[in-house]
Amino acid sequence: MAFPPSNNDPSNQKKAPFRFSLWWMYAIVLLFLGGIFFFDNNTVTKQVNYSTFERYVEQDHAITKIIVYSDKKLVEGFLNDSLAQVIFKSSNFKPGQNIQAKVEANIPSADKLSEKIEQWRQSGAFTGDVEFEQTSQFGNFIWTLLPFVLFIGVWVYIMRRMSGGGGAGGSGGGIFSVGKSKAMLFDKNNADKVTFRDVAGLSEAKTEIEEIVEFLKNPKRYTNLGGKIPKGALLVGPPGTGKTLLAKAVAGEADVPFFSMSGSDFVEMFVGVGASRVRDLFRQAKEKAPCIVFIDEIDAVGRARGRNAGMGANDERENTLNQLLTEMDGFGTNSGVIILAATNRADILDKALMRAGRFDRQIYVDLPDLPDRMEIFKVHLRKIKTAPDLDIELLARQTPGFSGADIANVCNEAALIAARHNKENVSKEDFNAAVDRIIGGLEKRSKILTDDEKKAIAIHEAGHATVSWHLQYGNPLVKVTIVPRGKALGAAWYMPEERQIVPSQVLLDDICSLLGGRAAEELFTGHISTGAANDLERVTKQAYAMVVYYGMSEKLPNLSYYDSTGQSSMFTNPYSDDRARIIDQEISRIVAEQYERAKDILRRHTDGHHELAQTLISREVIFTDDVERIFGPRKWTSRTDELFGHKDNGEPTPPPIDDVEATEVDK
């Protein structure tokens, strides 16, 4: 049986391509300079005139050897130590250091110097050796030309790097290619291919996206009836809902080229680069049509123009946006090129970019509802070893308001927690711990609390649980703990119903429940603390929204000052000072009424509150069963009470967490 060759076999490994490096040029220059220093470091030379050279020979008798270069009309004379020490007294020359000292002089001709040397020999002025040499023309040429060759080589290499050709930078990495598009091209044979099977939930969004892919695969099915292929689709939704994942699925499903880049890739420090990259992107797309172009985070270049009049009128982003508008719906034709874009800030995009003919479709990718969360859990649990009794529906109901990215984080965190405890599979407890870890933060049992602080926190959290339990629209309790977690000294988890329309009484009950902790402190300890900072912040924002946005005020009914276009100035209010005074009064009235309501509930259930607080002090954590044992079953049943009842497909709301924050006063 023949086995395929191993990848570790040296004969099967391809040799790395030869690449020239600028460091090699540096090494050559250093070797050149080092060679000069090495060959000349044992000789010191001084240039003199010919009469002085004759004096050194005839009078001083200090020349021990003569070398004549006839082609250069140059003579070199090596000195004895006594004269050398006099001539080179300013240098480091010392006798006995194996350093030769010599002088050089220009001669009229080699023949006349030969006659002169004979006279010196006869007179006894010179008795040393005489050598006649010819300098190498090739060597002189090399030494003369080498600096120019090095300079030209370095210049060519730098220019190639700047133009993006060769070297480690590769194509498109140089200063002369900044105007080229940085879009990545994907094909259907990509190894990390994502398909629609990997996208759970988002059924409506997937339907529209799949239809765009079908346009490109079978265009005649639609054009035969006179229809036109849409030019673009804009994916809008909160962060982490799967907009980019949908685009990756399109790249995996489509049999056409798929260009992908981010909106920030168009922006550069050089003027005009963004517009140039837009032109180059559409040029490439037209050459490969039919194809799909995906621009992620398009709000980086698609912001509304004219927002900052007089401040950066020649904004590079506006120039890029103008070029993008022209390419998408100008005089040129872009047949077969479909633009997909994603953003979570659709309110700040330019109106010209949003009109039909450019982005014909706006696909809203919302936070997943209950069935979608179940599907997302199933996708992310494929590679996780879960316990046989794991209830996916329970996990989905425990994570309202979670995006797809949040659910992926929950699954990964649960697997890490199970591995930390050396478990063979991931159980329900691990997922509960993961949800607590992501929402509330890591438990800090090392944070030492005094008995008085622990009692105050227990009274505060028991106040939340007591008030919420006796409100008609109070959220079902899941868990209350006084163990410090994250920045909070205590926390309570609730499971809100998923509603599409929220009545005013639901908002009032929510405010009353949030004020239950502060009310319990005032009633049962006689003083208030900074622990309700987070509660008061949420209460104030919710009351403000009721008055200013939802028109739920007695004195200001049916009025909304919310600007959905996002074009209102942040320096001015859309109402007068008198109206602002009324708004403050209404907010204060709503908060004060619900605070008194919370205190009234606590007065009627004082014994149950104290028992609940004492249970918290002794056990540090309580669950729904404990509250029901103390107060009895709730009078009002909820669709999500006890995780029973029919499924709800409404819009999810973020799970509220009532916490006691650790502030500087606490410390």
C-alpha positions as CSV (number, residue, x, y, z in Angstrom):
1,M,0.0,0.0,0.0
2,A,1.5,3.3,-1.1
3,F,1.4,6.2,1.3
4,P,1.4,9.8,0.2
5,P,4.6,11.7,0.8
6,S,4.9,13.4,4.2
7,N,4.8,17.1,4.4
8,N,7.9,16.9,6.6
9,D,9.9,15.4,3.7
10,P,12.6,18.0,2.7
11,S,12.2,17.0,-0.9
12,N,8.6,17.9,-0.9
13,Q,9.0,21.3,0.6
14,K,9.3,24.2,-1.7
15,K,12.2,26.6,-1.4
16,A,11.3,30.0,-0.2
17,P,11.5,32.6,-3.0
18,F,14.6,34.8,-3.0
19,R,13.9,38.2,-1.6
20,F,16.3,41.1,-1.5
21,S,16.5,42.9,1.8
22,L,17.7,46.4,2.6
23,W,19.8,44.9,5.4
24,W,22.0,43.3,2.8
25,M,22.8,46.8,1.5
26,Y,23.7,47.9,4.9
27,A,26.0,44.9,5.4
28,I,27.8,45.6,2.1
29,V,28.4,49.3,3.1
30,L,29.7,48.2,6.5
31,L,32.0,45.6,4.9
32,F,33.3,48.2,2.5
33,L,34.1,50.7,5.2
34,G,35.5,47.9,7.4
35,G,37.8,46.7,4.6
36,I,39.2,50.2,4.2
37,F,39.8,50.4,7.9
38,F,41.3,46.9,8.2
39,F,43.8,47.3,5.3
40,D,44.9,50.8,6.3
41,N,44.8,50.6,10.1
42,N,48.5,49.6,10.4
43,T,49.9,52.5,8.3
44,V,50.0,56.2,8.8
45,T,50.7,58.4,5.7
46,K,51.5,62.1,5.2
47,Q,51.5,63.9,1.9
48,V,54.6,66.1,1.3
49,N,56.2,67.9,-1.7
50,Y,59.1,66.4,-3.7
51,S,61.8,68.7,-2.2
52,T,60.8,67.7,1.3
53,F,61.0,64.0,0.3
54,E,64.5,64.6,-1.1
55,R,65.5,66.3,2.2
56,Y,64.3,63.3,4.2
57,V,66.5,61.1,2.0
58,E,69.7,63.2,1.6
59,Q,69.9,65.1,4.8
60,D,67.9,63.1,7.4
61,H,68.7,59.6,6.0
62,A,65.3,58.6,7.4
63,I,63.9,56.7,4.3
64,T,64.2,53.0,4.7
65,K,62.2,51.8,1.6
66,I,61.0,53.5,-1.5
67,I,58.0,52.4,-3.7
68,V,57.6,54.1,-7.1
69,Y,54.2,54.1,-8.9
70,S,55.2,55.0,-12.4
71,D,51.7,55.3,-13.8
72,K,50.5,57.6,-11.1
73,K,53.9,59.5,-10.8
74,L,53.9,58.9,-7.1
75,V,56.6,57.8,-4.7
76,E,56.2,56.4,-1.2
77,G,58.9,56.5,1.3
78,F,58.8,54.5,4.6
79,L,60.3,56.4,7.5
80,N,62.5,55.2,10.4
81,D,61.1,55.5,13.9
82,S,63.0,58.6,14.9
83,L,61.8,60.8,12.1
84,A,58.3,59.2,12.1
85,Q,57.9,60.1,15.8
86,V,58.8,63.7,15.0
87,I,56.5,64.0,12.0
88,F,53.5,62.2,13.5
89,K,53.9,63.5,17.1
90,S,50.2,64.7,17.1
91,S,49.0,61.1,16.3
92,N,49.1,58.0,18.3
93,F,52.3,56.7,16.6
94,K,54.7,55.2,19.0
95,P,57.8,53.1,18.1
96,G,57.4,49.4,18.6
97,Q,53.7,49.3,17.9
98,N,54.0,47.5,14.5
99,I,52.7,50.7,12.8
100,Q,54.5,51.8,9.6
101,A,54.9,55.5,8.9
102,K,55.3,56.8,5.3
103,V,55.3,59.9,3.2
104,E,54.0,60.4,-0.3
105,A,55.1,62.8,-2.9
106,N,54.4,63.5,-6.5
107,I,57.4,63.1,-8.9
108,P,58.1,64.6,-12.4
109,S,58.8,61.1,-13.9
110,A,59.9,57.7,-12.9
111,D,63.1,57.8,-15.0
112,K,64.4,60.9,-13.4
113,L,63.6,59.5,-10.0
114,S,65.6,56.3,-10.9
115,E,68.6,58.4,-11.7
116,K,68.2,60.3,-8.4
117,I,68.0,57.0,-6.5
118,E,71.3,55.9,-8.0
119,Q,72.9,59.1,-6.9
120,W,71.6,58.5,-3.4
121,R,73.0,55.0,-3.3
122,Q,76.4,56.2,-4.4
123,S,76.5,58.9,-1.8
124,G,75.2,56.5,0.9
125,A,72.1,58.6,1.7
126,F,69.8,55.7,0.9
127,T,70.6,52.0,1.3
128,G,67.1,50.4,1.4
129,D,65.0,48.6,-1.2
130,V,63.4,50.1,-4.2
131,E,60.2,48.7,-5.8
132,F,58.5,49.8,-9.0
133,E,54.8,48.9,-9.2
134,Q,51.8,49.5,-11.5
135,T,48.4,50.2,-9.9
136,S,45.5,48.0,-11.0
137,Q,43.2,50.0,-13.3
138,F,40.4,47.5,-12.7
139,G,40.8,48.0,-8.9
140,N,40.8,51.7,-9.2
141,F,37.7,51.5,-11.3
142,I,35.9,49.3,-8.8
143,W,36.8,51.5,-5.8
144,T,35.7,54.6,-7.7
145,L,32.4,53.1,-9.0
146,L,31.4,51.2,-5.9
147,P,30.0,54.2,-3.9
148,F,27.9,55.2,-6.9
149,V,26.6,51.6,-7.3
150,L,25.7,51.4,-3.6
151,F,23.9,54.7,-3.8
152,I,21.9,53.8,-6.9
153,G,21.0,50.4,-5.5
154,V,19.7,51.8,-2.3
155,W,17.7,54.4,-4.2
156,V,16.1,51.8,-6.5
157,Y,15.2,49.6,-3.6
158,I,13.6,52.4,-1.7
159,M,11.6,53.5,-4.8
160,R,10.4,49.9,-5.3
161,R,9.2,49.7,-1.7
162,M,7.5,53.1,-2.0
163,S,5.7,52.0,-5.2
164,G,4.6,48.7,-3.6
165,G,6.6,46.5,-5.9
166,G,8.7,43.7,-4.3
167,G,10.1,43.3,-0.9
168,A,8.2,42.4,2.2
169,G,5.7,45.1,1.6
170,G,4.1,43.4,-1.4
171,S,1.8,44.9,-3.9
172,G,-0.2,47.8,-2.7
173,G,1.9,48.6,0.3
174,G,3.8,51.6,-1.0
175,I,3.3,55.3,-0.9
176,F,2.6,55.5,-4.7
177,S,-0.2,52.9,-4.3
178,V,-2.2,54.6,-1.5
179,G,-4.9,55.3,-4.1
180,K,-5.4,51.6,-4.8
181,S,-8.3,49.8,-3.3
182,K,-7.6,47.5,-0.3
183,A,-10.6,45.3,-0.8
184,M,-10.1,41.6,-0.2
185,L,-11.4,39.2,-2.8
186,F,-13.2,36.0,-1.7
187,D,-14.3,33.2,-3.9
188,K,-16.4,30.1,-3.4
189,N,-13.3,27.9,-2.8
190,N,-12.3,29.9,0.3
191,A,-11.1,27.5,3.1
192,D,-12.9,29.5,5.8
193,K,-16.2,29.6,4.0
194,V,-19.4,30.6,5.9
195,T,-22.8,29.6,4.6
196,F,-26.3,30.4,5.5
197,R,-26.4,27.2,7.5
198,D,-24.0,28.9,9.9
199,V,-26.3,31.9,10.4
200,A,-29.0,31.0,13.0
201,G,-32.2,33.0,13.3
202,L,-32.5,36.2,11.3
203,S,-35.1,34.5,9.0
204,E,-36.4,37.7,7.4
205,A,-33.0,39.1,6.8
206,K,-31.7,35.8,5.4
207,T,-34.7,35.7,3.0
208,E,-33.8,39.1,1.5
209,I,-30.1,38.3,1.4
210,E,-30.7,34.9,-0.2
211,E,-32.8,36.7,-2.8
212,I,-29.9,39.0,-3.7
213,V,-27.7,35.9,-4.2
214,E,-30.4,34.4,-6.4
215,F,-30.4,37.6,-8.5
216,L,-26.8,37.0,-9.4
217,K,-27.1,33.2,-9.9
218,N,-30.3,33.3,-12.0
219,P,-30.9,36.9,-13.2
220,K,-33.2,36.0,-16.2
221,R,-35.8,34.7,-13.7
222,Y,-36.4,38.3,-12.7
223,T,-35.4,40.3,-15.8
224,N,-37.8,38.4,-18.0
225,L,-40.7,40.0,-16.2
226,G,-39.1,43.5,-16.5
227,G,-37.6,43.7,-13.1
228,K,-34.2,45.2,-12.3
229,I,-31.6,43.7,-10.0
230,P,-31.3,45.9,-6.9
231,K,-28.1,48.0,-6.8
232,G,-27.5,47.8,-3.1
233,A,-28.7,46.6,0.3
234,L,-28.0,48.2,3.7
235,L,-27.7,46.0,6.8
236,V,-28.8,48.0,9.8
237,G,-28.9,46.8,13.4
238,P,-27.2,46.9,16.9
239,P,-23.7,45.6,17.3
240,G,-23.2,41.9,17.5
241,T,-26.4,40.9,15.7
242,G,-24.7,39.2,12.7
243,K,-24.5,41.8,10.0
244,T,-21.0,40.9,9.0
245,L,-21.8,37.2,9.4
246,L,-24.6,37.6,6.9
247,A,-22.2,39.2,4.4
248,K,-19.7,36.3,4.9
249,A,-22.6,33.9,4.2
250,V,-23.3,35.7,1.0
251,A,-19.6,35.4,0.1
252,G,-19.8,31.7,0.8
253,E,-23.0,31.0,-1.1
254,A,-22.5,33.2,-4.1
255,D,-20.8,31.9,-7.2
256,V,-19.5,35.3,-8.0
257,P,-16.5,37.4,-6.8
258,F,-17.0,39.0,-3.5
259,F,-15.0,42.2,-2.5
260,S,-14.9,43.1,1.2
261,M,-13.5,46.1,2.9
262,S,-14.2,48.4,5.8
263,G,-15.3,52.0,5.6
264,S,-12.2,53.2,7.4
265,D,-10.1,51.7,4.6
266,F,-11.1,54.6,2.4
267,V,-9.8,57.2,4.8
268,E,-6.2,58.1,4.6
269,M,-4.0,61.0,5.7
270,F,-3.4,62.0,2.1
271,V,-6.0,64.3,0.4
272,G,-7.9,62.6,-2.4
273,V,-6.9,59.1,-1.5
274,G,-10.4,58.0,-0.4
275,A,-12.1,59.1,-3.6
276,S,-9.3,57.4,-5.6
277,R,-9.8,54.1,-3.7
278,V,-13.5,54.2,-4.4
279,R,-12.9,54.6,-8.1
280,D,-10.4,51.8,-8.1
281,L,-12.8,49.5,-6.1
282,F,-15.6,50.0,-8.6
283,R,-13.2,49.6,-11.5
284,Q,-12.1,46.2,-10.2
285,A,-15.8,45.3,-9.5
286,K,-16.9,46.2,-13.1
287,E,-14.1,44.1,-14.5
288,K,-15.3,41.0,-12.6
289,A,-19.0,41.7,-12.9
290,P,-21.3,40.1,-11.8
291,C,-20.0,40.5,-8.3
292,I,-20.8,41.7,-4.8
293,V,-19.0,44.6,-3.0
294,F,-19.4,44.6,0.8
295,I,-18.5,47.8,2.8
296,D,-18.5,47.2,6.5
297,E,-19.0,50.1,8.9
298,I,-20.0,52.4,6.1
299,D,-20.8,55.2,8.6
300,A,-17.0,55.9,8.7
301,V,-17.4,57.6,5.3
302,G,-21.2,57.9,4.9
303,R,-21.9,60.5,7.5
304,A,-24.3,63.2,6.6
305,R,-22.6,66.1,4.9
306,G,-22.7,69.7,6.2
307,R,-22.9,68.7,9.9
308,N,-19.9,70.9,10.7
309,A,-20.4,73.9,8.5
310,G,-17.3,76.1,8.5
311,M,-15.2,73.4,10.3
312,G,-13.3,71.3,7.7
313,A,-15.3,72.3,4.7
314,N,-13.0,70.3,2.5
315,D,-13.4,67.2,4.6
316,E,-11.7,64.1,3.1
317,R,-14.7,62.0,4.2
318,E,-17.1,64.2,2.3
319,N,-15.0,63.9,-0.9
320,T,-15.0,60.1,-0.5
321,L,-18.8,60.1,0.1
322,N,-19.3,62.2,-3.0
323,Q,-17.3,59.8,-5.1
324,L,-19.2,56.8,-3.6
325,L,-22.5,58.5,-4.5
326,T,-21.3,59.1,-8.1
327,E,-20.1,55.5,-8.6
328,M,-23.3,54.0,-7.2
329,D,-25.7,56.0,-9.3
330,G,-23.9,58.2,-11.7
331,F,-23.8,58.4,-15.5
332,G,-21.7,55.3,-15.6
333,T,-23.4,51.9,-15.6
334,N,-22.6,49.3,-12.8
335,S,-24.6,46.4,-14.2
336,G,-24.0,43.3,-12.3
337,V,-22.4,45.0,-9.3
338,I,-24.4,44.8,-6.1
339,I,-23.3,46.8,-3.0
340,L,-23.8,45.4,0.5
341,A,-23.1,47.7,3.4
342,A,-23.4,47.3,7.2
343,T,-23.8,49.9,9.9
344,N,-25.2,50.3,13.4
345,R,-25.6,54.1,13.0
346,A,-28.1,54.4,10.2
347,D,-29.4,57.7,11.7
348,I,-26.2,59.6,10.9
349,L,-25.9,58.4,7.3
350,D,-26.4,60.9,4.5
351,K,-29.9,61.0,3.0
352,A,-28.4,60.8,-0.6
353,L,-26.8,57.5,0.3
354,M,-30.0,56.1,1.7
355,R,-32.3,56.9,-1.2
356,A,-33.7,54.3,-3.6
357,G,-31.4,53.7,-6.6
358,R,-28.4,53.4,-4.4
359,F,-29.4,51.3,-1.4
360,D,-32.7,49.9,-2.7
361,R,-33.2,47.8,0.4
362,Q,-32.6,48.4,4.1
363,I,-32.5,45.1,6.0
364,Y,-32.9,45.6,9.7
365,V,-31.0,43.0,11.7
366,D,-32.6,43.1,15.1
367,L,-31.6,41.5,18.4
368,P,-32.8,37.9,18.3
369,D,-36.1,37.0,19.9
370,L,-36.7,33.7,21.9
371,P,-36.9,31.3,18.9
372,D,-33.9,32.9,17.2
373,R,-31.8,32.7,20.4
374,M,-32.6,29.0,20.6
375,E,-31.3,28.5,17.1
376,I,-28.2,30.6,17.8
377,F,-27.5,28.4,20.9
378,K,-27.8,25.3,18.8
379,V,-25.2,26.6,16.3
380,H,-22.7,27.6,19.0
381,L,-23.2,24.3,21.0
382,R,-22.3,22.1,18.0
383,K,-18.6,21.9,19.1
384,I,-19.3,21.9,22.8
385,K,-19.7,18.8,24.9
386,T,-22.9,19.5,26.8
387,A,-24.7,17.5,29.5
388,P,-27.6,15.3,28.2
389,D,-30.2,17.2,30.3
390,L,-29.2,20.7,29.1
391,D,-32.4,22.7,28.3
392,I,-31.7,25.0,25.4
393,E,-35.0,26.7,25.7
394,L,-34.2,27.6,29.3
395,L,-30.9,29.1,28.2
396,A,-32.7,31.2,25.6
397,R,-35.2,32.4,28.1
398,Q,-32.5,33.4,30.6
399,T,-30.7,35.6,28.0
400,P,-33.3,38.2,26.8
401,G,-31.6,41.1,25.0
402,F,-28.5,39.1,24.2
403,S,-27.1,39.4,20.7
404,G,-25.6,36.6,18.7
405,A,-22.1,37.7,19.8
406,D,-23.2,37.7,23.4
407,I,-24.6,34.2,23.1
408,A,-21.4,33.0,21.5
409,N,-19.5,34.5,24.5
410,V,-21.8,32.7,26.9
411,C,-21.2,29.3,25.3
412,N,-17.4,29.9,25.3
413,E,-17.4,31.2,28.9
414,A,-19.5,28.2,30.1
415,A,-17.0,25.8,28.4
416,L,-14.1,27.6,30.1
417,I,-15.8,27.4,33.5
418,A,-16.5,23.6,33.1
419,A,-12.9,23.0,32.0
420,R,-11.7,25.0,35.1
421,H,-13.6,22.6,37.3
422,N,-12.3,19.5,35.4
423,K,-15.8,18.5,34.2
424,E,-16.4,16.1,31.3
425,N,-19.2,18.1,29.9
426,V,-20.8,21.5,30.2
427,S,-23.9,21.6,32.4
428,K,-26.7,24.0,33.3
429,E,-24.8,25.3,36.3
430,D,-21.9,26.3,34.1
431,F,-24.1,28.3,31.7
432,N,-25.8,30.0,34.7
433,A,-22.4,30.9,36.0
434,A,-21.3,32.2,32.6
435,V,-24.4,34.4,32.3
436,D,-23.7,35.8,35.8
437,R,-20.1,36.3,34.9
438,I,-20.9,38.2,31.7
439,I,-23.7,40.4,33.1
440,G,-22.5,41.1,36.6
441,G,-18.8,40.4,36.4
442,L,-16.5,38.1,38.3
443,E,-17.3,37.3,41.9
444,K,-15.0,39.0,44.4
445,R,-15.2,37.0,47.5
446,S,-11.8,38.4,48.6
447,K,-13.5,41.8,49.1
448,I,-14.0,42.0,52.9
449,L,-17.2,43.6,54.1
450,T,-18.1,44.5,57.7
451,D,-21.2,43.1,59.3
452,D,-22.9,46.4,59.1
453,E,-22.2,46.7,55.3
454,K,-23.3,43.2,54.7
455,K,-26.6,43.8,56.6
456,A,-27.2,47.1,54.7
457,I,-26.6,45.3,51.3
458,A,-29.0,42.5,52.3
459,I,-31.7,45.0,53.3
460,H,-31.2,46.8,50.0
461,E,-31.4,43.7,47.8
462,A,-34.3,42.3,49.8
463,G,-36.2,45.5,49.3
464,H,-35.9,45.1,45.5
465,A,-37.1,41.5,45.7
466,T,-40.0,42.3,48.0
467,V,-41.3,45.3,46.0
468,S,-40.9,43.5,42.6
469,W,-42.7,40.4,43.9
470,H,-45.8,42.4,44.9
471,L,-46.1,44.5,41.7
472,Q,-48.4,43.4,38.8
473,Y,-45.8,44.1,36.2
474,G,-42.8,43.3,38.3
475,N,-40.2,41.2,36.5
476,P,-40.0,37.6,37.7
477,L,-37.1,37.1,40.1
478,V,-34.3,34.7,39.2
479,K,-31.6,35.2,41.8
480,V,-30.5,37.7,44.4
481,T,-26.9,37.7,45.9
482,I,-24.9,39.9,48.2
483,V,-21.6,38.5,47.0
484,P,-19.5,41.4,45.5
485,R,-19.4,41.0,41.7
486,G,-17.6,43.4,39.4
487,K,-18.2,46.9,40.7
488,A,-21.3,45.9,42.5
489,L,-21.5,44.9,46.2
490,G,-24.8,43.0,45.5
491,A,-27.0,42.2,42.5
492,A,-30.5,40.9,41.6
493,W,-31.3,39.1,38.4
494,Y,-34.8,39.3,36.9
495,M,-36.3,37.8,33.8
496,P,-38.4,40.5,32.0
497,E,-41.2,39.7,29.6
498,E,-40.4,40.3,26.0
499,R,-42.9,43.0,24.8
500,Q,-43.3,44.9,21.6
501,I,-45.4,47.6,23.2
502,V,-44.7,48.7,26.8
503,P,-47.7,50.3,28.7
504,S,-47.1,53.2,31.1
505,Q,-47.9,51.1,34.1
506,V,-45.0,48.7,33.2
507,L,-42.6,51.6,33.3
508,L,-44.0,52.9,36.6
509,D,-43.8,49.4,38.2
510,D,-40.2,49.2,36.9
511,I,-39.3,52.5,38.6
512,C,-41.1,51.4,41.8
513,S,-39.1,48.2,41.9
514,L,-35.8,50.0,41.3
515,L,-36.6,52.4,44.2
516,G,-37.3,49.4,46.5
517,G,-33.7,49.2,47.7
518,R,-33.4,52.9,48.7
519,A,-36.8,52.7,50.3
520,A,-35.8,49.7,52.4
521,E,-32.7,51.4,53.6
522,E,-34.6,54.5,54.8
523,L,-37.4,52.4,56.5
524,F,-35.4,49.7,58.2
525,T,-32.0,51.3,58.9
526,G,-33.0,54.9,59.4
527,H,-30.5,56.3,56.9
528,I,-29.7,56.1,53.2
529,S,-26.3,55.2,51.5
530,T,-24.6,55.6,48.2
531,G,-25.4,52.0,47.3
532,A,-28.5,53.1,45.2
533,A,-26.4,55.1,42.7
534,N,-27.1,52.8,39.8
535,D,-30.8,52.5,40.7
536,L,-31.3,56.2,40.8
537,E,-29.5,56.7,37.5
538,R,-31.8,54.2,35.8
539,V,-34.9,55.7,37.5
540,T,-34.1,59.2,36.4
541,K,-33.4,58.2,32.8
542,Q,-36.7,56.2,32.7
543,A,-38.8,59.0,34.2
544,Y,-37.2,61.5,31.8
545,A,-38.0,59.2,28.8
546,M,-41.6,58.9,30.0
547,V,-42.0,62.7,30.1
548,V,-39.8,63.9,27.2
549,Y,-40.0,61.0,24.7
550,Y,-43.2,59.0,25.3
551,G,-45.6,61.8,26.3
552,M,-46.7,60.0,29.5
553,S,-47.0,63.1,31.6
554,E,-50.1,64.7,33.1
555,K,-48.9,68.2,32.4
556,L,-47.2,67.5,29.1
557,P,-49.4,64.8,27.5
558,N,-48.8,63.6,23.9
559,L,-45.6,65.5,23.4
560,S,-42.3,64.0,22.3
561,Y,-39.0,65.9,21.9
562,Y,-37.1,62.9,20.6
563,D,-35.3,63.5,17.3
564,S,-35.1,60.3,15.3
565,T,-33.1,62.0,12.5
566,G,-30.2,62.8,14.8
567,Q,-29.9,66.3,13.3
568,S,-30.8,68.3,16.4
569,S,-28.1,70.4,17.9
570,M,-26.5,69.2,21.1
571,F,-26.1,72.7,22.4
572,T,-29.8,73.7,22.4
573,N,-33.0,72.1,23.7
574,P,-36.1,71.9,21.5
575,Y,-38.2,73.4,24.3
576,S,-38.2,76.7,26.3
577,D,-36.9,77.3,29.8
578,D,-40.4,77.3,31.2
579,R,-41.1,74.0,29.6
580,A,-37.9,72.6,31.0
581,R,-39.0,73.6,34.5
582,I,-42.3,71.7,34.0
583,I,-40.3,68.7,32.7
584,D,-38.2,68.7,35.9
585,Q,-41.3,69.0,38.0
586,E,-43.0,66.1,36.3
587,I,-39.9,63.9,36.6
588,S,-39.6,64.7,40.3
589,R,-43.4,64.0,40.8
590,I,-43.2,60.5,39.1
591,V,-40.1,59.5,41.1
592,A,-41.6,60.7,44.4
593,E,-44.9,58.9,43.8
594,Q,-43.2,55.6,43.1
595,Y,-40.9,56.0,46.0
596,E,-43.8,56.4,48.4
597,R,-45.5,53.5,46.7
598,A,-42.4,51.3,47.3
599,K,-42.3,52.3,51.0
600,D,-46.0,51.5,51.3
601,I,-45.4,48.0,49.9
602,L,-42.5,47.4,52.3
603,R,-44.5,48.6,55.3
604,R,-47.2,46.0,54.5
605,H,-44.7,43.2,54.1
606,T,-42.1,44.1,56.8
607,D,-41.9,40.7,58.3
608,G,-41.4,39.0,54.9
609,H,-38.7,41.5,54.0
610,H,-36.8,40.9,57.3
611,E,-36.9,37.2,56.8
612,L,-35.7,37.5,53.2
613,A,-32.8,39.8,54.4
614,Q,-31.8,37.4,57.1
615,T,-31.8,34.5,54.6
616,L,-29.5,36.6,52.4
617,I,-27.1,37.3,55.3
618,S,-26.8,33.7,56.2
619,R,-26.7,32.1,52.7
620,E,-25.5,35.1,50.6
621,V,-27.7,34.0,47.7
622,I,-31.5,33.3,47.3
623,F,-33.6,32.1,44.4
624,T,-37.3,32.3,43.3
625,D,-38.2,29.3,45.5
626,D,-37.1,31.2,48.6
627,V,-39.1,34.3,47.9
628,E,-42.2,32.2,47.1
629,R,-41.8,30.3,50.4
630,I,-41.8,33.5,52.3
631,F,-44.4,35.6,50.5
632,G,-46.4,32.8,48.8
633,P,-47.2,32.6,45.1
634,R,-47.5,35.8,43.1
635,K,-51.1,37.2,42.6
636,W,-50.3,37.9,38.9
637,T,-48.9,35.2,36.7
638,S,-46.5,36.2,33.9
639,R,-45.8,34.5,30.6
640,T,-42.2,33.9,31.8
641,D,-43.0,33.1,35.4
642,E,-41.1,30.0,36.5
643,L,-40.1,29.5,32.9
644,F,-43.5,28.2,32.0
645,G,-46.2,29.3,29.6
646,H,-46.2,29.7,25.8
647,K,-43.3,31.1,23.8
648,D,-43.1,34.8,23.1
649,N,-41.7,36.2,19.9
650,G,-41.7,39.8,20.9
651,E,-38.9,42.3,20.8
652,P,-36.4,41.5,23.7
653,T,-35.4,44.1,26.2
654,P,-32.1,44.1,28.1
655,P,-32.2,42.1,31.4
656,P,-32.2,44.6,34.3
657,I,-29.6,44.1,37.0
658,D,-30.2,45.9,40.2
659,D,-26.9,46.4,41.9
660,V,-25.3,48.1,44.8
661,E,-22.3,50.0,43.6
662,A,-19.0,50.4,45.5
663,T,-18.4,54.1,45.6
664,E,-15.7,56.2,47.3
665,V,-18.1,56.8,50.2
666,D,-18.5,53.0,50.7
667,K,-14.7,52.6,50.8
